[in-house]
Amino acid sequence: MPVTLRADLLPLSINTVTPDQGGTGDDEHRWVTVDIYGSRFKAGALVKLSRPGVYEAEPVRWQVLDATHIRAVFDERQMPHGLYGVTVVNPDGERVTEAARYLVERGIEADVALGIGGPRTLNPGESGVYSVSLQSLTNVDTPYVRFDIGTPEMGLAEDVLTGISLPYIVFGSNVGGQPNGVT
């Protein structure tokens, strides 16, 4: 059976802006990272947030990750609150604007939600795998979050194997990392 396949190139477009709002923070919480998804972004494309006649902002840094994704970091401390259009300008001058697509609002205090999942109890000899998830609850970038994870020291079990002192708990973790700079 004959089949016809047709392929059309998508025009320069913006489909999704995430997050679609950010806050005007202080000197410690000024950055907002925005991911822009669409089509036909070229290497070197520029991103702008603009309110015609009011304010226009370019990112402090940005990167065209591929033809469908740009990541931009804005310093929103001086931006007036309100709705902004998102514009992508390719190096050849081709541009697209998604009007009233991004909201600049008052910065929300830095706050996070931290969750842990895994078995609540373990029988002797069992092991457990636990997962940790972190969600930022603010509208500015959360530069780092410190949390400690561990288990209590429960000593040695003298009665498990005669003559051998085994620890009640052996803890291991692959959680790592630290903020940049001196801690």
N, CA, C and O of each residue as an XYZ file, in Angstrom:
732
protein
N       0.846     -1.160      0.000
C       0.000      0.000      0.000
C       0.904      1.240      0.000
O       1.743      1.366      0.891
N       0.767      2.135     -0.940
C       1.610      3.325     -0.999
C       1.285      4.286      0.151
O       0.130      4.461      0.541
N       2.346      4.897      0.673
C       2.220      5.841      1.781
C       2.957      7.119      1.406
O       4.051      7.077      0.842
N       2.348      8.252      1.727
C       2.993      9.542      1.494
C       3.323     10.160      2.849
O       2.465     10.257      3.726
N       4.569     10.574      3.004
C       5.017     11.194      4.243
C       5.395     12.629      3.941
O       6.186     12.890      3.034
N       4.831     13.565      4.701
C       5.104     14.982      4.484
C       5.751     15.549      5.740
O       5.260     15.338      6.849
N       6.842     16.261      5.564
C       7.534     16.894      6.688
C       7.625     18.388      6.422
O       8.107     18.811      5.372
N       7.165     19.172      7.364
C       7.256     20.630      7.262
C       8.144     21.138      8.390
O       8.089     20.629      9.509
N       8.961     22.142      8.093
C       9.760     22.774      9.129
C       8.880     23.722      9.922
O       8.090     24.478      9.356
N       9.027     23.672     11.242
C       8.271     24.575     12.091
C       8.868     25.978     12.008
O      10.080     26.133     11.855
N       8.026     26.988     12.110
C       8.557     28.355     12.134
C       9.165     28.657     13.504
O       8.957     27.905     14.456
N       9.910     29.751     13.603
C      10.414     30.216     14.887
C       9.212     30.474     15.784
O       8.334     31.265     15.443
N       9.176     29.807     16.929
C       8.018     29.962     17.817
C       8.419     29.694     19.257
O       9.427     29.041     19.530
N       7.603     30.215     20.179
C       7.742     29.959     21.607
C       6.496     29.190     22.032
O       5.375     29.656     21.832
N       6.696     28.011     22.621
C       5.568     27.195     23.076
C       5.341     27.304     24.579
O       4.207     27.450     25.036
N       6.428     27.232     25.343
C       6.333     27.175     26.797
C       7.404     28.043     27.427
O       8.548     28.065     26.971
N       7.028     28.756     28.477
C       7.972     29.509     29.302
C       7.786     29.012     30.723
O       6.699     29.118     31.290
N       8.856     28.467     31.298
C       8.725     27.905     32.641
C       9.917     28.280     33.509
O      11.055     28.081     33.083
N       9.712     28.799     34.674
C       8.427     29.197     35.213
C       7.909     30.420     34.469
O       8.671     31.111     33.793
N       6.620     30.683     34.594
C       6.055     31.832     33.877
C       5.888     33.040     34.794
O       5.199     33.999     34.447
N       6.529     32.988     35.976
C       6.565     34.151     36.852
C       7.850     34.108     37.665
O       8.416     33.043     37.911
N       8.298     35.290     38.075
C       9.502     35.394     38.884
C       9.383     36.585     39.804
O       8.545     37.463     39.597
N      10.224     36.612     40.820
C      10.121     37.659     41.824
C      11.276     38.634     41.800
O      12.386     38.306     41.380
N      10.993     39.838     42.259
C      12.034     40.849     42.414
C      12.618     40.671     43.806
O      12.069     41.168     44.789
N      13.719     39.968     43.881
C      14.335     39.672     45.169
C      15.281     40.764     45.613
O      15.274     41.873     45.078
N      16.091     40.436     46.595
C      17.098     41.366     47.098
C      18.458     40.947     46.540
O      18.533     40.106     45.644
N      19.525     41.532     47.069
C      20.860     41.224     46.563
C      21.230     39.758     46.739
O      21.992     39.212     45.941
N      20.703     39.117     47.772
C      21.006     37.709     48.029
C      20.170     36.763     47.158
O      20.594     35.640     46.887
N      18.995     37.203     46.722
C      18.071     36.350     45.967
C      17.575     37.095     44.741
O      16.388     37.399     44.625
N      18.476     37.382     43.842
C      18.131     38.213     42.693
C      17.917     37.434     41.405
O      17.302     37.956     40.476
N      18.401     36.208     41.321
C      18.405     35.470     40.055
C      17.121     34.672     39.856
O      16.574     34.093     40.794
N      16.662     34.658     38.624
C      15.534     33.810     38.233
C      15.928     33.115     36.935
O      16.246     33.769     35.943
N      15.905     31.788     36.951
C      16.235     30.995     35.767
C      14.951     30.662     35.033
O      13.994     30.162     35.623
N      14.940     30.946     33.735
C      13.757     30.740     32.902
C      14.129     29.803     31.758
O      15.135     30.010     31.079
N      13.313     28.774     31.549
C      13.488     27.877     30.412
C      12.441     28.221     29.370
O      11.251     28.299     29.675
N      12.889     28.426     28.138
C      12.005     28.770     27.032
C      12.061     27.628     26.021
O      13.127     27.267     25.523
N      10.897     27.074     25.732
C      10.800     25.969     24.788
C      10.045     26.448     23.553
O       9.103     27.233     23.656
N      10.457     25.983     22.419
C       9.809     26.367     21.168
C      10.447     25.635     20.010
O      10.775     24.453     20.109
N      10.620     26.350     18.909
C      11.236     25.730     17.739
C      12.070     26.753     16.975
O      11.811     27.957     16.995
N      13.072     26.220     16.307
C      13.941     26.955     15.388
C      14.814     28.015     16.072
O      15.120     29.049     15.478
N      15.210     27.754     17.310
C      16.155     28.643     17.969
C      17.535     28.346     17.385
O      17.933     27.186     17.283
N      18.247     29.373     17.010
C      19.585     29.204     16.443
C      20.637     29.551     17.486
O      20.389     30.327     18.409
N      21.816     28.960     17.321
C      22.931     29.257     18.232
C      23.153     30.763     18.256
O      23.205     31.405     17.206
N      23.283     31.322     19.442
C      23.490     32.762     19.585
C      22.213     33.566     19.665
O      22.266     34.795     19.709
N      21.048     32.900     19.686
C      19.772     33.624     19.800
C      19.735     34.393     21.115
O      20.252     33.918     22.126
N      19.138     35.556     21.108
C      19.029     36.412     22.281
C      17.609     36.353     22.828
O      16.650     36.222     22.067
N      17.479     36.450     24.135
C      16.182     36.444     24.796
C      15.995     37.793     25.466
O      16.947     38.367     25.995
N      14.766     38.301     25.442
C      14.438     39.552     26.125
C      13.089     39.418     26.818
O      12.195     38.719     26.341
N      12.959     40.104     27.957
C      11.669     40.306     28.600
C      11.359     41.779     28.433
O      12.196     42.625     28.747
N      10.161     42.102     27.940
C       9.885     43.523     27.709
C       8.432     43.879     27.979
O       7.508     43.109     27.718
N       8.276     45.102     28.523
C       6.984     45.771     28.642
C       7.141     47.039     27.834
O       7.792     47.980     28.288
N       6.560     47.086     26.645
C       6.763     48.239     25.770
C       6.484     49.562     26.479
O       5.433     49.756     27.088
N       7.450     50.452     26.380
C       7.333     51.765     26.982
C       7.599     51.796     28.471
O       7.565     52.868     29.076
N       7.866     50.640     29.085
C       8.083     50.586     30.534
C       9.487     50.083     30.859
O      10.255     50.782     31.519
N       9.830     48.874     30.400
C      11.105     48.290     30.787
C      11.441     47.142     29.843
O      10.553     46.447     29.348
N      12.732     46.955     29.602
C      13.195     45.820     28.801
C      14.421     45.234     29.484
O      15.308     45.974     29.908
N      14.477     43.919     29.595
C      15.588     43.256     30.280
C      16.150     42.143     29.417
O      15.412     41.372     28.803
N      17.479     42.077     29.385
C      18.174     40.959     28.760
C      18.741     40.100     29.879
O      19.014     40.607     30.967
N      18.921     38.821     29.631
C      19.448     37.953     30.684
C      20.906     38.272     30.998
O      21.645     38.784     30.156
N      21.297     37.958     32.224
C      22.693     38.102     32.634
C      23.527     37.042     31.914
O      24.653     37.308     31.494
N      22.975     35.858     31.780
C      23.597     34.790     30.993
C      22.496     33.907     30.422
O      21.417     33.774     30.998
N      22.794     33.317     29.293
C      21.822     32.436     28.654
C      22.560     31.475     27.750
O      23.710     31.699     27.372
N      21.869     30.398     27.412
C      22.456     29.393     26.542
C      21.359     28.766     25.696
O      20.307     28.373     26.200
N      21.630     28.682     24.408
C      20.735     27.951     23.511
C      21.165     26.489     23.612
O      22.196     26.103     23.060
N      20.382     25.682     24.310
C      20.751     24.290     24.539
C      20.548     23.447     23.287
O      21.347     22.555     23.000
N      19.490     23.723     22.547
C      19.260     23.108     21.244
C      18.220     23.952     20.521
O      17.830     25.008     21.019
N      17.774     23.510     19.373
C      16.852     24.313     18.561
C      15.480     24.475     19.192
O      14.643     25.213     18.674
N      15.239     23.784     20.317
C      13.925     23.851     20.971
C      13.980     24.355     22.407
O      12.943     24.433     23.065
N      15.178     24.704     22.915
C      15.301     25.005     24.339
C      16.384     26.070     24.596
O      17.537     25.916     24.192
N      15.985     27.136     25.267
C      16.913     28.176     25.724
C      16.758     28.303     27.227
O      15.639     28.345     27.737
N      17.876     28.364     27.937
C      17.866     28.613     29.384
C      18.503     29.973     29.615
O      19.622     30.230     29.171
N      17.774     30.850     30.320
C      18.240     32.211     30.568
C      18.134     32.529     32.055
O      17.206     32.083     32.728
N      19.095     33.306     32.563
C      19.099     33.724     33.968
C      18.991     35.244     33.995
O      19.839     35.950     33.448
N      17.929     35.738     34.642
C      17.665     37.175     34.723
C      17.923     37.677     36.132
O      17.709     36.956     37.107
N      18.388     38.926     36.234
C      18.494     39.644     37.500
C      17.271     40.545     37.540
O      17.214     41.541     36.819
N      16.285     40.207     38.379
C      14.995     40.910     38.354
C      14.847     41.960     39.451
O      13.744     42.457     39.678
N      15.942     42.306     40.135
C      15.834     43.254     41.256
C      15.218     44.589     40.854
O      14.417     45.138     41.610
N      15.564     45.121     39.698
C      15.124     46.457     39.292
C      13.887     46.455     38.396
O      13.408     47.520     38.008
N      13.368     45.283     38.063
C      12.261     45.204     37.108
C      10.942     45.620     37.758
O      10.603     45.127     38.833
N      10.193     46.523     37.118
C       8.859     46.868     37.623
C       7.928     45.651     37.542
O       8.026     44.845     36.617
N       7.039     45.533     38.508
C       6.099     44.408     38.526
C       5.116     44.534     37.363
O       4.749     45.639     36.966
N       4.700     43.402     36.829
C       3.713     43.383     35.754
C       3.998     42.278     34.753
O       4.934     41.499     34.926
N       3.186     42.214     33.702
C       3.317     41.205     32.654
C       4.324     41.665     31.599
O       4.320     42.822     31.178
N       5.172     40.750     31.188
C       6.200     41.019     30.194
C       6.027     40.077     29.011
O       5.589     38.936     29.162
N       6.375     40.569     27.845
C       6.451     39.722     26.668
C       7.802     39.044     26.634
O       8.798     39.612     27.079
N       7.842     37.823     26.105
C       9.100     37.090     25.947
C       9.445     37.116     24.470
O       8.640     36.712     23.631
N      10.648     37.593     24.148
C      11.095     37.703     22.764
C      12.347     36.885     22.566
O      13.260     36.924     23.391
N      12.396     36.138     21.468
C      13.603     35.431     21.048
C      14.006     36.024     19.703
O      13.203     36.087     18.772
N      15.270     36.462     19.614
C      15.800     37.054     18.377
C      16.964     36.187     17.906
O      17.986     36.086     18.585
N      16.803     35.559     16.733
C      17.881     34.763     16.157
C      18.960     35.687     15.594
O      18.677     36.851     15.311
N      20.191     35.197     15.425
C      21.283     36.039     14.919
C      21.009     36.646     13.541
O      21.574     37.689     13.210
N      20.159     36.017     12.737
C      19.848     36.552     11.404
C      18.759     37.624     11.448
O      18.334     38.112     10.401
N      18.298     38.001     12.659
C      17.298     39.050     12.796
C      15.875     38.547     12.912
O      14.979     39.311     13.270
N      15.652     37.291     12.621
C      14.308     36.721     12.755
C      13.927     36.735     14.232
O      14.742     36.375     15.082
N      12.704     37.146     14.546
C      12.275     37.258     15.937
C      10.854     36.775     16.111
O      10.052     36.758     15.177
N      10.570     36.384     17.342
C       9.217     36.007     17.716
C       8.974     36.544     19.122
O       9.865     36.515     19.971
N       7.761     37.032     19.357
C       7.402     37.555     20.669
C       6.122     36.891     21.136
O       5.142     36.804     20.396
N       6.146     36.432     22.356
C       4.955     35.899     23.009
C       4.532     36.973     24.009
O       5.163     37.132     25.054
N       3.470     37.708     23.694
C       3.057     38.854     24.503
C       2.466     38.429     25.838
O       1.810     37.393     25.937
N       2.707     39.242     26.864
C       2.128     39.054     28.201
C       2.286     37.614     28.684
O       1.327     36.999     29.150
N       3.487     37.090     28.570
C       3.730     35.667     28.850
C       4.448     35.424     30.169
O       4.469     34.295     30.659
N       5.039     36.470     30.756
C       5.856     36.286     31.959
C       5.495     37.370     32.974
O       5.465     38.554     32.641
N       5.223     36.960     34.210
C       4.810     37.886     35.262
C       5.959     38.141     36.225
O       6.536     37.202     36.774
N       6.293     39.418     36.429
C       7.257     39.807     37.457
C       6.449     40.309     38.645
O       5.627     41.217     38.518
N       6.698     39.703     39.802
C       5.943     40.027     41.006
C       6.904     40.177     42.188
O       8.115     40.016     42.034
N       6.372     40.479     43.338
C       7.178     40.603     44.547
C       7.863     39.271     44.835
O       7.260     38.210     44.669
N       9.120     39.326     45.265
C       9.863     38.120     45.596
C       9.297     37.442     46.833
O       8.921     38.110     47.796
N       9.238     36.136     46.808
C       8.779     35.343     47.938
C      10.011     34.856     48.691
O      10.994     34.433     48.082
N       9.952     34.916     50.017
C      11.081     34.464     50.844
C      11.525     33.072     50.418
O      10.705     32.226     50.063
N      12.835     32.846     50.458
C      13.380     31.539     50.104
C      12.835     30.478     51.056
O      12.929     30.620     52.275
N      12.271     29.425     50.495
C      11.702     28.346     51.279
C      11.714     27.092     50.419
O      11.562     27.175     49.200
N      11.892     25.947     51.032
C      11.893     24.686     50.293
C      11.076     23.650     51.047
O      10.856     23.760     52.253
N      10.636     22.650     50.313
C       9.996     21.472     50.906
C      10.930     20.302     50.633
O      11.378     20.103     49.504
N      11.215     19.540     51.661
C      12.115     18.411     51.549
C      11.356     17.164     51.960
O      10.739     17.131     53.024
N      11.398     16.146     51.130
C      10.691     14.911     51.439
C      11.632     13.729     51.362
O      12.602     13.741     50.604
N      11.343     12.711     52.148
C      12.140     11.490     52.116
C      11.177     10.312     52.048
O      10.136     10.309     52.705
N      11.528      9.325     51.257
C      10.670      8.158     51.104
C      11.480      6.886     51.224
O      12.649      6.845     50.842
N      10.863      5.861     51.750
C      11.510      4.563     51.914
C      10.839      3.807     53.029
O       9.896      4.311     53.640
N      11.305      2.608     53.309
C      10.672      1.809     54.358
C      10.812      2.458     55.736
O      11.854      3.027     56.063
N       9.755      2.365     56.532
C       9.758      2.979     57.868
C      10.558      2.137     58.856
O      11.231      2.680     59.732
N      10.490      0.827     58.721
C      11.234     -0.063     59.616
C      11.970     -1.103     58.796
O      11.565     -1.447     57.685
N      13.054     -1.594     59.363
C      13.830     -2.666     58.741
C      14.065     -3.759     59.775
O      14.384     -3.474     60.929
N      13.907     -5.002     59.358
C      14.216     -6.139     60.223
C      15.711     -6.419     60.167
O      16.371     -5.999     59.218
N      16.256     -7.106     61.143
C      17.695     -7.414     61.124
C      18.109     -8.095     59.820
O      17.467     -9.046     59.372
N      19.183     -7.598     59.221
C      19.699     -8.158     57.975
C      19.123     -7.536     56.724
O      19.649     -7.772     55.636
N      18.067     -6.754     56.832
C      17.464     -6.112     55.664
C      18.166     -4.791     55.353
O      18.816     -4.189     56.207
N      18.012     -4.370     54.114
C      18.513     -3.053     53.730
C      17.354     -2.275     53.122
O      16.345     -2.860     52.728
N      17.499     -0.985     53.048
C      16.445     -0.145     52.486
C      17.024      0.911     51.578
O      18.131      1.400     51.802
N      16.286      1.255     50.569
C      16.670      2.340     49.670
C      15.708      3.496     49.922
O      14.490      3.317     49.914
N      16.257      4.657     50.140
C      15.468      5.840     50.445
C      15.722      6.889     49.381
O      16.830      6.997     48.855
N      14.702      7.656     49.070
C      14.861      8.744     48.098
C      14.578     10.070     48.803
O      13.751     10.149     49.711
N      15.277     11.092     48.366
C      15.107     12.432     48.917
C      14.700     13.344     47.773
O      15.331     13.334     46.716
N      13.640     14.139     47.975
C      13.225     15.093     46.948
C      13.176     16.488     47.559
O      12.883     16.664     48.741
N      13.471     17.463     46.723
C      13.532     18.836     47.169
C      12.749     19.705     46.189
O      12.916     19.572     44.977
N      11.903     20.585     46.698
C      11.130     21.488     45.854
C      11.277     22.900     46.393
O      11.068     23.151     47.580
N      11.637     23.818     45.507
C      11.729     25.218     45.893
C      10.326     25.810     45.899
O       9.560     25.608     44.956
N       9.987     26.542     46.962
C       8.657     27.134     47.092
C       8.682     28.644     46.875
O       7.736     29.335     47.254
N       9.734     29.158     46.279
C       9.885     30.582     46.072
C       9.821     30.903     44.587
O       9.786     29.994     43.758
N       9.806     32.174     44.247
C       9.772     32.559     42.835
C      11.090     33.185     42.391
O      11.138     33.889     41.382
N      12.162     32.928     43.147
C      13.521     33.276     42.745
C      14.362     32.006     42.868
O      13.946     31.044     43.514
N      15.541     32.004     42.251
C      16.384     30.811     42.320
C      16.809     30.543     43.760
O      17.125     31.467     44.510
N      16.813     29.284     44.129
C      17.316     28.852     45.429
C      18.743     28.381     45.184
O      18.944     27.323     44.588
N      19.745     29.148     45.635
C      21.116     28.833     45.257
C      21.623     27.505     45.804
O      22.332     26.787     45.099
N      21.284     27.168     47.018
C      21.676     25.892     47.591
C      20.811     25.628     48.819
O      20.231     26.544     49.402
N      20.741     24.382     49.188
C      19.995     23.987     50.378
C      20.882     23.036     51.160
O      21.416     22.073     50.609
N      21.031     23.306     52.423
C      21.808     22.403     53.273
C      20.838     21.510     54.030
O      19.894     21.984     54.662
N      21.089     20.214     53.954
C      20.367     19.284     54.799
C      21.330     18.172     55.182
O      22.226     17.821     54.415
N      21.140     17.631     56.357
C      21.982     16.556     56.855
C      21.162     15.286     56.901
O      19.970     15.313     57.207
N      21.805     14.178     56.596
C      21.118     12.898     56.608
C      22.010     11.894     57.333
O      23.229     11.906     57.162
N      21.417     11.045     58.124
C      22.207     10.074     58.866
C      21.310      9.168     59.691
O      20.085      9.231     59.595
N      21.925      8.338     60.491
C      21.201      7.451     61.385
C      21.822      7.550     62.770
O      22.977      7.954     62.905
N      21.066      7.185     63.800
C      21.648      7.235     65.149
C      22.686      6.133     65.332
O      22.609      5.081     64.696
N      23.647      6.383     66.197
C      24.635      5.363     66.558
C      23.983      4.459     67.600
O      23.669      4.903     68.704
N      23.783      3.195     67.249
C      23.084      2.280     68.153
C      24.022      1.280     68.805
O      23.572      0.382     69.516
N      25.305      1.422     68.577
C      26.261      0.533     69.236
C      26.410     -0.799     68.532
O      26.069     -0.948     67.358
N      26.932     -1.770     69.279
C      27.222     -3.089     68.716
C      26.265     -4.129     69.281
O      25.837     -4.032     70.431
N      25.935     -5.114     68.472
C      25.059     -6.209     68.880
C      25.938     -7.369     69.338
O      26.574     -8.025     68.513
N      25.978     -7.623     70.611
C      26.808     -8.692     71.166
C      26.171    -10.077     70.980
O      26.874    -11.087     70.997
N      24.848    -10.127     70.803
C      24.138    -11.404     70.826
C      23.840    -11.997     69.454
O      23.277    -13.089     69.384
N      24.193    -11.323     68.358
C      23.842    -11.835     67.030
C      24.699    -13.043     66.692
O      24.162    -14.115     66.411
N      25.995    -12.899     66.711
C      26.925    -14.008     66.491
C      27.879    -14.057     67.677
O      28.497    -13.048     68.017
N      28.002    -15.199     68.296
C      28.834    -15.332     69.493
C      30.277    -14.960     69.169
O      30.871    -15.477     68.222
N      30.821    -14.065     69.963
C      32.222    -13.681     69.816
C      32.474    -12.592     68.789
O      33.601    -12.109     68.676
N      31.448    -12.189     68.030
C      31.620    -11.135     67.017
C      30.677     -9.995     67.350
O      29.472    -10.194     67.505
N      31.226     -8.819     67.458
C      30.389     -7.644     67.722
C      30.053     -6.975     66.395
O      30.923     -6.394     65.747
N      28.810     -7.059     66.003
C      28.360     -6.433     64.754
C      27.585     -5.156     65.072
O      26.860     -5.103     66.065
N      27.731     -4.134     64.241
C      26.952     -2.912     64.476
C      25.472     -3.155     64.189
O      25.118     -3.911     63.284
N      24.619     -2.507     64.969
C      23.181     -2.613     64.732
C      22.811     -2.002     63.385
O      21.956     -2.526     62.672
N      23.458     -0.896     63.044
C      23.142     -0.195     61.793
C      24.435      0.133     61.061
O      25.407      0.604     61.652
N      24.418     -0.131     59.748
C      25.506      0.310     58.874
C      24.872      1.286     57.890
O      23.950      0.929     57.156
N      25.369      2.508     57.881
C      24.778      3.560     57.040
C      25.705      3.870     55.880
O      26.914      4.021     56.058
N      25.124      3.964     54.679
C      25.869      4.367     53.491
C      25.007      5.319     52.667
O      23.782      5.206     52.657
N      25.647      6.245     51.984
C      24.902      7.237     51.209
C      25.696      7.676     49.993
O      26.927      7.715     50.022
N      24.984      8.007     48.927
C      25.635      8.614     47.765
C      25.210     10.065     47.606
O      25.423     10.665     46.553
N      24.606     10.634     48.655
C      24.232     12.050     48.628
C      25.505     12.859     48.797
O      26.292     12.599     49.707
N      25.710     13.820     47.942
C      26.931     14.631     48.030
C      26.701     16.011     47.471
O      25.601     16.354     47.037
N      27.756     16.796     47.491
C      27.690     18.127     46.925
C      27.863     19.188     47.978
O      27.727     18.936     49.175
N      28.164     20.379     47.510
C      28.315     21.529     48.386
C      28.204     22.774     47.531
O      28.407     22.708     46.319
N      27.887     23.905     48.134
C      27.800     25.137     47.360
C      29.188     25.568     46.889
O      30.199     25.174     47.470
N      29.226     26.367     45.847
C      30.489     26.894     45.358
C      31.095     27.841     46.392
O      30.367     28.488     47.144
N      32.402     27.922     46.431
C      33.063     28.869     47.324
C      33.370     28.264     48.671
O      33.273     27.052     48.861
N      33.741     29.115     49.600
C      34.124     28.675     50.939
C      32.874     28.361     51.744
O      31.921     29.140     51.741
N      32.871     27.232     52.431
C      31.728     26.879     53.279
C      32.130     26.936     54.737
O      31.308     26.672     55.614
